[in-house]
Amino acid sequence: MFQDRLQSQLVPVLQQAFKALFGHDLDAKAITFQSTRPEFEGDVTINVFPFLKVSGKGPEPTAQAIGEYLQANLDLVDRFNVVKGFLNIVIADSYWLAFLREAGQHDLLQFPATGKKVMVEYASPNTNKPLHLGHMRNIFLGFSVSRILESAGNEVVRVQVINDRGIHICKSMLAWQKFGDGETPESRGLKGDKLVGKYYVEFDRAYKKEIEELLAGGRTKEEAEKEAPILLEAQAMLLKWEANDPEVRALWAKMNGWCYDGFNATYDRMGVTFDRLYYESQTYVLGKNDVLEGVKKGVFYEKDGAVWVDNTKEGLDEKVLLRRDGTSVYMTQDIGTAIKRFEEYPGLSQLIYTVGNEQDYHFKVLFIILKKLGFSWADELHHLSYGMVDLPSGKMKSREGTVVDADDLMEEMVQEARTSGEQLSKLDDFTEAEKTALFEMIGMSAVKYYLLKVDPKKRMLFDPAASIDLQGHTGPFIQYTYARTQSLLRKVGTMDVWQHEHLGTWPLLPEERAVLKLLHQFPGVLNEGANRLDPSVVANHTYELVKAYNSFYQTVPVMKEEDPAKREFRLELSSCVAAVTKKAMWCLGIEVPERM
């Protein structure tokens, strides 16, 4: 692996240095490297503070002695400097030239198979409303993590749970019955999920009106909220659904079908896919037998006819798993669904749940319960927790119809891309179909990249205008740089890269070194993104790479270079930047255009 290349050469000589200088055998695992901070000269930095007991010297003499040894015994160390207890090493130009040649001859982006099978769950919508901005962060995050894991050599299974049952679903169904007058997506000219979502809002409007009437009649607020007739009707409908009432089930199937069609159209535009779908209407019955088995084993206990788990020793609380009437809670079905997944996919190494941070406690409890039940794979469960997305206008509320609809936002971004693109007047030779495809690509890149460049754990503000800036820290800026590399490479046509056996001994320019270092780091960055389940690591590194390449492109002549070896080197550098950028953007679920 390229990310191990430099360290594999440094570590043995460092071990020799410690033996020769300090008479100590150094464990390779004790040596850590980091990129040199930009304000200092260097490519690699070693912190020597952990080794002061061994050296018996102060931090600066220790670093100085190690640096001198490395420079004398390792050709790839050109020079070094010491800043307090930090040894900054400048890697020789010959190393970077050799790295690029090898990267051109081999696949810089090829990772060996890990032998691990990982399941990633994301999306998980309710069939009572269309997808919104909050769903978009979930979906793009989960899908990107799945691609990063796949690129790092894992076998990945992409799944979603569709929440297609419950009182919320019945609210939309009841409102359509009362106020819909038989309208359908076709008769209304509206996507199915939007039509169903319209009636979820209608239910809330009618519910609030009835509460006001009850309050005026002397009921308390709590009584009015519980006794509103339309809510009682929805609850009765849910009971009928659970009893398999044919009429209710038929309405449920019809309206859910509308939602599925709408979701699929949205997923198609997003460019995301799933390998397996789970439906809550099927999974909600799971887990009950597992809980009862846990009672027999003494893992759970019964109290007042209900089944409980005691997690107080883990710093949590007691949790009911089966109600007195024998019905399940959400935790119960999550227990059963997790067990089912590991049964359905033998050899599954890890299961990742992409769910907002408001469910942090739920997943802590779930993982503890599964461990108590004796499942060894419980240690491999992971909650990919993420923060909410806010807009300049504030928080969104589904039942009040104030959410930012995913379809509307995507269309807005694509139209913004069209407006910006047509103003630049660089698309005269594009057909209308090519323009449409390009604007779609740019608009979707703007949304995805902006949502993915932020650490998932952080709450974030989505700014549509900033997300599409061609000069900013955005997806479209990265796309523009990729298109620039393709334009350059088209000018030379088919190129036999590195025809010269002699690499050359010219000193690299700072702009060339900056790009090479970022290319060299990419495999390690991709692995870091996979280990941390964090696409922002890949997104931000890619931005730094294309920013450095733009600086190189604007400063260093490529096509005007008279030395054939230097010209081929710079063209190969451009080609590698293009390949890494395309791969990184693929990991983020973003396409890159050949022309822009």
C-alpha positions as CSV (number, residue, x, y, z in Angstrom):
1,M,0.0,0.0,0.0
2,F,1.2,3.4,-0.9
3,Q,0.4,4.9,2.5
4,D,2.8,2.4,4.1
5,R,5.6,3.0,1.5
6,L,7.4,5.9,3.3
7,Q,7.0,4.5,6.8
8,S,8.2,1.1,5.8
9,Q,11.5,2.7,4.7
10,L,11.8,5.0,7.7
11,V,11.0,2.6,10.5
12,P,13.9,0.1,10.1
13,V,16.4,2.9,10.0
14,L,14.8,4.5,13.0
15,Q,15.2,1.3,14.9
16,Q,18.8,1.1,13.9
17,A,19.3,4.7,15.1
18,F,17.9,3.9,18.6
19,K,20.1,0.9,18.9
20,A,23.2,2.7,17.7
21,L,22.6,6.0,19.5
22,F,20.9,4.9,22.7
23,G,21.5,1.1,22.9
24,H,17.8,0.4,22.9
25,D,15.6,-1.9,20.9
26,L,12.6,0.1,19.7
27,D,9.3,-1.5,19.0
28,A,8.1,-0.4,15.6
29,K,4.6,0.2,17.0
30,A,5.9,2.9,19.3
31,I,6.9,5.1,16.3
32,T,4.2,7.4,15.1
33,F,4.4,9.8,12.1
34,Q,2.4,12.9,11.2
35,S,2.4,15.4,8.4
36,T,4.6,18.4,9.1
37,R,2.6,21.5,10.0
38,P,2.5,23.9,7.1
39,E,4.4,26.7,9.0
40,F,7.5,24.5,9.2
41,E,9.7,23.0,6.5
42,G,9.3,19.2,6.2
43,D,7.1,16.4,4.9
44,V,7.1,14.0,7.9
45,T,7.3,14.8,11.6
46,I,8.3,12.6,14.5
47,N,7.5,13.5,18.1
48,V,10.5,12.4,20.2
49,F,9.1,13.3,23.6
50,P,8.0,9.6,24.3
51,F,11.6,8.5,23.8
52,L,13.4,10.9,26.2
53,K,13.7,8.2,29.0
54,V,15.4,6.0,26.5
55,S,17.7,8.7,25.1
56,G,18.6,10.2,28.4
57,K,18.8,13.6,26.7
58,G,16.6,16.6,26.3
59,P,14.1,16.8,23.4
60,E,16.1,18.9,21.1
61,P,19.4,16.9,21.4
62,T,17.4,13.7,21.0
63,A,15.7,14.9,17.8
64,Q,19.0,16.3,16.5
65,A,20.8,13.0,17.0
66,I,18.1,11.0,15.3
67,G,17.9,13.4,12.4
68,E,21.6,13.3,11.8
69,Y,21.6,9.5,11.8
70,L,18.7,9.3,9.3
71,Q,20.3,11.8,7.0
72,A,23.6,9.9,7.0
73,N,22.0,6.4,6.5
74,L,18.9,6.9,4.4
75,D,19.0,8.4,0.9
76,L,15.3,9.5,1.0
77,V,16.0,11.9,3.9
78,D,17.2,15.1,2.2
79,R,17.5,17.3,5.3
80,F,15.8,17.9,8.6
81,N,15.1,20.5,11.2
82,V,14.2,20.4,14.9
83,V,11.5,22.4,16.6
84,K,11.6,21.7,20.3
85,G,10.8,18.0,20.5
86,F,9.6,17.6,17.0
87,L,11.9,16.2,14.2
88,N,10.7,17.5,10.8
89,I,12.1,15.5,7.9
90,V,12.3,16.7,4.3
91,I,12.0,13.8,1.9
92,A,14.2,13.8,-1.1
93,D,12.8,14.8,-4.5
94,S,13.9,11.4,-5.9
95,Y,11.5,9.7,-3.6
96,W,8.5,11.7,-4.9
97,L,9.5,11.2,-8.5
98,A,9.8,7.5,-7.9
99,F,6.4,7.5,-6.1
100,L,4.7,9.1,-9.1
101,R,6.3,6.7,-11.6
102,E,5.1,3.7,-9.5
103,A,1.7,5.2,-9.0
104,G,1.4,5.6,-12.8
105,Q,2.5,2.0,-13.4
106,H,0.3,0.5,-10.7
107,D,-3.1,1.3,-9.3
108,L,-2.7,3.9,-6.6
109,L,-6.4,3.3,-5.7
110,Q,-6.4,-0.5,-5.5
111,F,-6.9,-1.8,-1.9
112,P,-6.5,-5.5,-1.0
113,A,-9.6,-7.3,0.1
114,T,-10.1,-7.3,3.9
115,G,-12.3,-10.4,3.9
116,K,-14.8,-8.4,6.0
117,K,-18.5,-8.1,5.2
118,V,-20.1,-4.9,6.5
119,M,-23.8,-3.9,6.5
120,V,-24.7,-0.3,6.3
121,E,-28.3,0.9,7.1
122,Y,-29.4,4.3,5.9
123,A,-32.5,6.2,4.7
124,S,-35.2,4.5,6.8
125,P,-38.1,6.8,5.8
126,N,-41.7,6.8,7.1
127,T,-44.4,6.2,4.5
128,N,-46.4,9.2,5.6
129,K,-44.3,12.0,4.0
130,P,-41.7,12.7,1.3
131,L,-38.0,12.8,2.0
132,H,-36.6,16.0,3.3
133,L,-33.3,17.7,4.0
134,G,-32.7,15.8,7.2
135,H,-33.1,12.5,5.2
136,M,-30.6,13.8,2.7
137,R,-27.8,14.1,5.2
138,N,-28.7,10.6,6.4
139,I,-28.8,9.1,2.9
140,F,-25.7,10.7,1.5
141,L,-23.8,10.0,4.7
142,G,-24.7,6.3,4.8
143,F,-24.3,5.8,1.1
144,S,-20.9,7.5,1.1
145,V,-19.7,5.5,4.1
146,S,-20.7,2.3,2.2
147,R,-18.7,3.3,-0.8
148,I,-15.6,4.3,1.3
149,L,-15.8,0.9,3.1
150,E,-16.1,-0.8,-0.3
151,S,-13.1,1.1,-1.7
152,A,-11.1,0.1,1.3
153,G,-11.5,-3.6,0.4
154,N,-14.7,-4.6,2.3
155,E,-17.7,-6.4,1.0
156,V,-20.7,-4.1,1.7
157,V,-24.4,-4.7,2.0
158,R,-26.6,-1.6,1.8
159,V,-29.9,-1.8,3.5
160,Q,-32.8,0.4,4.6
161,V,-35.7,-0.2,7.0
162,I,-39.0,1.4,5.6
163,N,-41.2,2.5,8.5
164,D,-44.5,1.6,6.9
165,R,-46.7,1.0,9.9
166,G,-47.9,2.8,13.0
167,I,-50.1,5.7,14.1
168,H,-48.4,8.2,11.8
169,I,-49.2,6.1,8.8
170,C,-52.8,5.8,9.8
171,K,-53.0,9.6,10.2
172,S,-52.2,10.1,6.5
173,M,-54.6,7.3,5.5
174,L,-57.5,8.6,7.6
175,A,-57.0,12.2,6.3
176,W,-57.1,10.9,2.7
177,Q,-60.3,9.0,3.4
178,K,-61.9,12.1,4.9
179,F,-60.6,14.9,2.7
180,G,-59.1,13.2,-0.4
181,D,-62.2,12.8,-2.5
182,G,-60.5,9.8,-4.2
183,E,-57.6,11.8,-5.7
184,T,-54.5,9.8,-6.8
185,P,-51.0,10.8,-7.8
186,E,-52.0,10.5,-11.4
187,S,-55.2,12.5,-11.1
188,R,-53.4,15.2,-9.1
189,G,-50.2,15.2,-11.1
190,L,-48.2,14.8,-8.0
191,K,-45.5,12.4,-6.8
192,G,-47.0,9.7,-4.6
193,D,-45.0,10.5,-1.5
194,K,-45.9,14.2,-1.8
195,L,-49.6,13.4,-2.0
196,V,-49.4,11.2,1.1
197,G,-47.4,13.9,2.9
198,K,-50.1,16.4,2.0
199,Y,-52.7,14.4,4.0
200,Y,-50.3,14.0,7.0
201,V,-50.3,17.8,7.1
202,E,-54.1,17.8,6.6
203,F,-54.5,15.5,9.6
204,D,-52.5,17.8,11.8
205,R,-54.6,20.8,10.7
206,A,-57.9,19.0,11.5
207,Y,-56.5,17.7,14.8
208,K,-55.5,21.1,16.0
209,K,-58.9,22.5,15.0
210,E,-60.7,19.8,17.1
211,I,-58.4,20.5,20.1
212,E,-59.3,24.2,19.9
213,E,-63.0,23.2,19.9
214,L,-62.6,20.9,22.9
215,L,-60.7,23.6,24.8
216,A,-63.5,26.0,24.1
217,G,-65.9,23.4,25.5
218,G,-64.0,23.3,28.8
219,R,-61.6,20.4,28.4
220,T,-58.0,20.7,29.7
221,K,-55.2,20.8,27.1
222,E,-54.2,17.2,28.0
223,E,-57.8,16.0,27.8
224,A,-58.3,17.8,24.4
225,E,-55.2,16.3,22.9
226,K,-56.2,12.8,24.0
227,E,-59.9,13.0,23.1
228,A,-59.9,14.7,19.7
229,P,-62.2,12.6,17.6
230,I,-59.9,12.4,14.6
231,L,-57.1,11.1,16.8
232,L,-59.4,8.4,18.3
233,E,-60.3,7.4,14.7
234,A,-56.7,7.0,13.7
235,Q,-56.0,4.9,16.8
236,A,-59.0,2.7,15.9
237,M,-57.7,2.4,12.3
238,L,-54.3,1.2,13.7
239,L,-56.1,-1.5,15.7
240,K,-57.9,-2.6,12.6
241,W,-54.6,-2.7,10.7
242,E,-53.1,-4.9,13.4
243,A,-56.2,-7.2,13.2
244,N,-55.7,-7.5,9.4
245,D,-58.9,-5.7,8.5
246,P,-59.1,-6.2,4.7
247,E,-60.3,-2.6,3.9
248,V,-57.7,-0.9,6.1
249,R,-55.0,-3.2,4.7
250,A,-56.0,-2.5,1.1
251,L,-55.9,1.3,1.7
252,W,-52.5,0.9,3.5
253,A,-51.1,-1.1,0.6
254,K,-52.3,1.5,-1.9
255,M,-51.0,4.5,-0.2
256,N,-47.7,2.9,0.7
257,G,-47.3,2.0,-2.9
258,W,-47.7,5.7,-3.8
259,C,-44.9,6.4,-1.3
260,Y,-42.6,3.7,-2.6
261,D,-42.9,5.0,-6.1
262,G,-42.1,8.5,-4.9
263,F,-39.1,7.4,-2.8
264,N,-37.7,5.4,-5.7
265,A,-37.8,8.4,-8.0
266,T,-36.0,10.5,-5.4
267,Y,-33.4,7.8,-4.8
268,D,-32.8,7.5,-8.6
269,R,-32.1,11.2,-8.8
270,M,-29.9,11.0,-5.7
271,G,-27.9,8.2,-7.3
272,V,-28.2,5.9,-4.3
273,T,-29.0,2.2,-4.2
274,F,-29.9,-0.6,-1.7
275,D,-29.2,-4.3,-1.7
276,R,-31.9,-5.3,0.7
277,L,-35.1,-3.6,2.0
278,Y,-36.7,-4.4,5.4
279,Y,-40.2,-3.3,6.1
280,E,-41.3,-2.5,9.7
281,S,-44.7,-4.1,8.9
282,Q,-42.8,-7.4,8.7
283,T,-40.0,-6.8,11.3
284,Y,-42.2,-5.5,14.1
285,V,-43.2,-9.0,15.1
286,L,-39.5,-10.0,15.5
287,G,-37.7,-10.0,18.8
288,K,-40.6,-11.2,21.0
289,N,-39.4,-14.8,21.2
290,D,-35.8,-13.6,21.7
291,V,-36.9,-11.5,24.7
292,L,-38.9,-14.4,26.2
293,E,-35.8,-16.6,25.7
294,G,-33.9,-13.9,27.6
295,V,-36.3,-14.3,30.5
296,K,-35.6,-18.0,30.7
297,K,-31.9,-17.3,30.8
298,G,-32.3,-14.8,33.5
299,V,-31.1,-11.9,31.3
300,F,-34.5,-10.1,31.6
301,Y,-37.1,-10.1,34.4
302,E,-40.8,-9.8,34.7
303,K,-42.6,-7.1,36.7
304,D,-46.3,-6.4,36.7
305,G,-46.8,-8.7,33.8
306,A,-44.3,-6.8,31.6
307,V,-40.7,-7.9,30.6
308,W,-37.9,-5.6,31.6
309,V,-34.1,-5.3,31.3
310,D,-32.0,-3.7,34.0
311,N,-29.1,-1.7,32.6
312,T,-28.3,0.3,35.8
313,K,-24.9,-1.4,36.2
314,E,-24.0,0.0,32.8
315,G,-25.0,3.5,34.0
316,L,-28.4,3.5,32.2
317,D,-31.8,2.7,33.4
318,E,-34.4,-0.1,33.3
319,K,-36.2,-0.6,30.0
320,V,-39.5,-2.3,29.2
321,L,-39.2,-4.8,26.3
322,L,-42.7,-6.4,26.3
323,R,-45.8,-4.6,27.6
324,R,-48.3,-6.2,30.0
325,D,-50.5,-7.0,27.0
326,G,-47.6,-8.9,25.3
327,T,-47.1,-6.2,22.6
328,S,-43.6,-5.2,21.5
329,V,-41.8,-1.8,21.7
330,Y,-39.4,-0.5,19.2
331,M,-36.5,-1.9,21.1
332,T,-37.9,-5.4,20.8
333,Q,-38.2,-5.3,17.1
334,D,-34.7,-3.8,16.7
335,I,-33.4,-6.7,18.8
336,G,-35.1,-9.2,16.5
337,T,-34.1,-7.4,13.3
338,A,-30.4,-7.4,14.3
339,I,-30.5,-11.1,15.0
340,K,-32.3,-11.8,11.7
341,R,-29.6,-9.8,9.7
342,F,-26.7,-11.8,11.2
343,E,-28.7,-15.0,10.4
344,E,-29.4,-13.9,6.8
345,Y,-25.8,-12.8,6.1
346,P,-23.4,-15.4,7.5
347,G,-20.0,-14.0,8.1
348,L,-21.2,-10.4,8.7
349,S,-18.4,-8.6,10.4
350,Q,-20.1,-5.3,11.3
351,L,-23.5,-3.6,11.2
352,I,-23.6,0.2,11.0
353,Y,-26.8,2.1,11.7
354,T,-26.9,5.6,10.2
355,V,-29.4,7.4,12.5
356,G,-29.5,10.9,13.9
357,N,-28.0,11.7,17.3
358,E,-31.4,12.0,19.0
359,Q,-31.3,8.2,19.1
360,D,-27.9,7.8,20.8
361,Y,-29.5,6.5,24.0
362,H,-31.6,4.0,22.1
363,F,-28.6,2.4,20.4
364,K,-26.6,2.3,23.6
365,V,-29.4,0.2,25.2
366,L,-29.8,-2.0,22.1
367,F,-26.1,-2.9,21.9
368,I,-26.0,-3.7,25.6
369,I,-29.1,-5.9,25.4
370,L,-27.7,-7.9,22.5
371,K,-24.4,-8.4,24.3
372,K,-26.3,-9.6,27.4
373,L,-28.1,-12.1,25.2
374,G,-24.7,-13.6,24.4
375,F,-24.2,-12.5,20.8
376,S,-20.5,-12.1,20.1
377,W,-21.1,-9.8,17.2
378,A,-22.8,-7.2,19.5
379,D,-19.3,-5.7,19.9
380,E,-19.3,-5.0,16.1
381,L,-22.5,-2.9,16.1
382,H,-22.0,0.7,15.5
383,H,-24.3,3.7,15.6
384,L,-23.2,6.2,12.9
385,S,-24.6,9.2,14.8
386,Y,-25.0,12.5,13.1
387,G,-26.2,16.0,13.9
388,M,-29.2,17.8,12.6
389,V,-29.3,20.1,9.6
390,D,-30.6,23.6,10.0
391,L,-31.4,26.2,7.4
392,P,-31.0,30.0,7.7
393,S,-34.8,30.0,8.2
394,G,-34.7,27.7,11.2
395,K,-35.8,24.3,12.3
396,M,-38.1,22.1,10.2
397,K,-41.3,20.4,11.3
398,S,-42.9,17.6,9.1
399,R,-46.4,17.7,10.5
400,E,-46.6,21.4,9.9
401,G,-45.4,21.2,6.4
402,T,-42.4,23.4,7.0
403,V,-39.7,20.9,6.0
404,V,-37.4,21.4,3.1
405,D,-38.5,18.8,0.6
406,A,-35.6,16.8,-0.9
407,D,-37.0,16.9,-4.4
408,D,-37.6,20.6,-4.3
409,L,-34.1,21.3,-3.0
410,M,-32.4,19.1,-5.6
411,E,-34.4,20.8,-8.3
412,E,-33.5,24.3,-6.9
413,M,-29.8,23.4,-6.9
414,V,-29.9,22.1,-10.5
415,Q,-31.7,25.2,-11.7
416,E,-29.1,27.4,-9.8
417,A,-26.4,25.4,-11.6
418,R,-28.1,26.1,-14.9
419,T,-28.3,29.8,-14.2
420,S,-24.7,30.1,-13.1
421,G,-23.5,28.0,-16.0
422,E,-25.3,29.9,-18.7
423,Q,-24.0,33.2,-17.3
424,L,-20.4,32.0,-17.7
425,S,-21.0,31.5,-21.5
426,K,-18.5,28.6,-21.8
427,L,-21.0,26.1,-23.0
428,D,-21.6,27.2,-26.6
429,D,-20.4,23.9,-28.0
430,F,-22.7,21.8,-25.7
431,T,-25.9,20.3,-26.9
432,E,-29.0,21.0,-24.9
433,A,-28.9,17.4,-23.6
434,E,-25.3,17.8,-22.6
435,K,-26.1,21.0,-20.7
436,T,-29.0,19.3,-18.9
437,A,-26.7,16.4,-17.8
438,L,-24.0,18.8,-16.7
439,F,-26.3,21.0,-14.7
440,E,-27.8,17.9,-13.0
441,M,-24.3,16.8,-12.1
442,I,-23.2,20.1,-10.7
443,G,-26.4,20.7,-8.7
444,M,-26.3,17.3,-7.1
445,S,-22.6,17.7,-6.4
446,A,-23.4,21.0,-4.6
447,V,-25.9,19.4,-2.2
448,K,-24.0,16.2,-1.5
449,Y,-20.5,17.7,-1.0
450,Y,-21.8,20.5,1.3
451,L,-23.6,17.9,3.5
452,L,-20.6,15.5,3.5
453,K,-17.7,17.9,4.1
454,V,-18.8,18.5,7.7
455,D,-17.9,16.1,10.5
456,P,-21.1,13.9,10.8
457,K,-21.2,14.4,14.6
458,K,-21.6,18.2,14.2
459,R,-24.9,20.0,13.8
460,M,-24.7,22.0,10.6
461,L,-26.2,24.8,8.7
462,F,-27.0,24.2,5.0
463,D,-26.5,27.3,2.8
464,P,-27.7,26.6,-0.7
465,A,-26.0,29.7,-2.2
466,A,-22.6,28.9,-0.7
467,S,-22.8,25.2,-1.7
468,I,-22.7,26.0,-5.5
469,D,-19.9,28.6,-5.5
470,L,-17.4,27.6,-8.2
471,Q,-14.6,29.4,-6.3
472,G,-15.4,28.1,-2.9
473,H,-15.0,24.9,-0.8
474,T,-17.6,23.1,-2.8
475,G,-18.3,20.1,-4.9
476,P,-18.6,22.2,-8.1
477,F,-15.1,23.6,-7.5
478,I,-13.7,20.1,-7.4
479,Q,-15.7,19.1,-10.5
480,Y,-14.3,22.2,-12.3
481,T,-10.7,21.2,-11.4
482,Y,-11.3,17.6,-12.6
483,A,-12.7,19.0,-15.9
484,R,-9.5,21.1,-16.2
485,T,-7.3,18.0,-16.0
486,Q,-9.3,16.3,-18.6
487,S,-9.1,19.3,-20.9
488,L,-5.3,19.3,-20.5
489,L,-5.0,15.6,-21.1
490,R,-7.2,15.8,-24.2
491,K,-4.7,18.2,-25.7
492,V,-1.9,15.6,-25.7
493,G,-4.1,12.7,-26.7
494,T,-2.9,9.2,-26.0
495,M,0.3,9.6,-24.0
496,D,3.0,7.1,-23.2
497,V,3.8,8.3,-19.7
498,W,7.3,8.0,-18.4
499,Q,9.0,6.9,-21.6
500,H,12.4,7.9,-20.2
501,E,14.2,5.3,-18.0
502,H,16.0,8.1,-16.3
503,L,13.7,9.9,-14.0
504,G,15.7,13.1,-14.0
505,T,17.4,14.8,-11.1
506,W,15.8,18.3,-11.4
507,P,14.6,19.8,-8.1
508,L,10.9,19.7,-7.7
509,L,9.1,23.0,-7.4
510,P,7.1,23.7,-4.2
511,E,3.8,23.5,-6.1
512,E,4.7,20.0,-7.5
513,R,5.8,18.7,-4.1
514,A,2.5,20.0,-2.5
515,V,0.5,18.0,-5.0
516,L,2.6,14.9,-4.8
517,K,2.4,14.8,-1.0
518,L,-1.4,15.0,-1.1
519,L,-1.6,12.2,-3.7
520,H,0.7,10.1,-1.5
521,Q,-1.5,10.7,1.5
522,F,-4.8,9.7,-0.2
523,P,-4.7,5.9,0.4
524,G,-4.2,6.6,4.1
525,V,-6.9,9.2,4.1
526,L,-9.3,6.7,2.5
527,N,-8.5,4.2,5.2
528,E,-9.0,6.8,7.9
529,G,-12.4,7.6,6.4
530,A,-13.3,3.9,6.5
531,N,-12.0,3.4,10.1
532,R,-13.8,6.6,11.4
533,L,-16.9,6.1,9.1
534,D,-16.4,9.8,8.2
535,P,-16.7,11.0,4.6
536,S,-15.6,14.5,5.6
537,V,-12.1,13.2,5.9
538,V,-12.1,12.2,2.2
539,A,-14.1,15.3,1.2
540,N,-11.8,17.8,2.8
541,H,-8.6,16.0,1.6
542,T,-9.9,16.1,-2.0
543,Y,-10.5,19.8,-1.7
544,E,-7.0,20.4,-0.5
545,L,-5.7,18.2,-3.4
546,V,-7.5,20.1,-6.1
547,K,-6.7,23.5,-4.5
548,A,-3.0,22.5,-4.6
549,Y,-3.3,21.3,-8.2
550,N,-4.9,24.6,-9.2
551,S,-2.0,26.5,-7.7
552,F,0.4,24.2,-9.6
553,Y,-1.6,24.6,-12.9
554,Q,-1.6,28.4,-12.7
555,T,2.0,28.7,-11.7
556,V,3.9,25.9,-13.5
557,P,4.0,25.5,-17.3
558,V,2.9,22.1,-18.5
559,M,2.5,22.2,-22.2
560,K,5.1,24.9,-22.7
561,E,7.8,22.9,-20.9
562,E,10.6,22.1,-23.4
563,D,12.2,19.2,-21.3
564,P,10.3,16.1,-22.4
565,A,10.9,14.3,-19.1
566,K,9.5,17.3,-17.1
567,R,6.6,17.6,-19.4
568,E,5.7,13.9,-19.1
569,F,6.1,14.2,-15.3
570,R,3.7,17.1,-15.1
571,L,1.2,15.4,-17.4
572,E,1.4,12.2,-15.3
573,L,0.9,14.3,-12.2
574,S,-2.2,15.8,-13.8
575,S,-3.4,12.3,-14.7
576,C,-2.9,11.0,-11.1
577,V,-4.8,14.0,-9.7
578,A,-7.7,13.3,-12.1
579,A,-7.8,9.6,-11.1
580,V,-7.7,10.3,-7.4
581,T,-10.3,13.1,-7.6
582,K,-12.6,10.9,-9.6
583,K,-12.3,8.1,-7.1
584,A,-12.7,10.3,-4.1
585,M,-15.8,11.9,-5.5
586,W,-17.2,8.4,-6.4
587,C,-16.7,7.6,-2.7
588,L,-18.9,10.6,-1.9
589,G,-21.5,9.6,-4.4
590,I,-20.7,12.4,-6.8
591,E,-20.1,12.3,-10.5
592,V,-17.4,14.4,-12.2
593,P,-17.8,15.9,-15.7
594,E,-15.3,15.5,-18.6
595,R,-16.1,19.0,-19.7
596,M,-17.4,22.0,-17.8
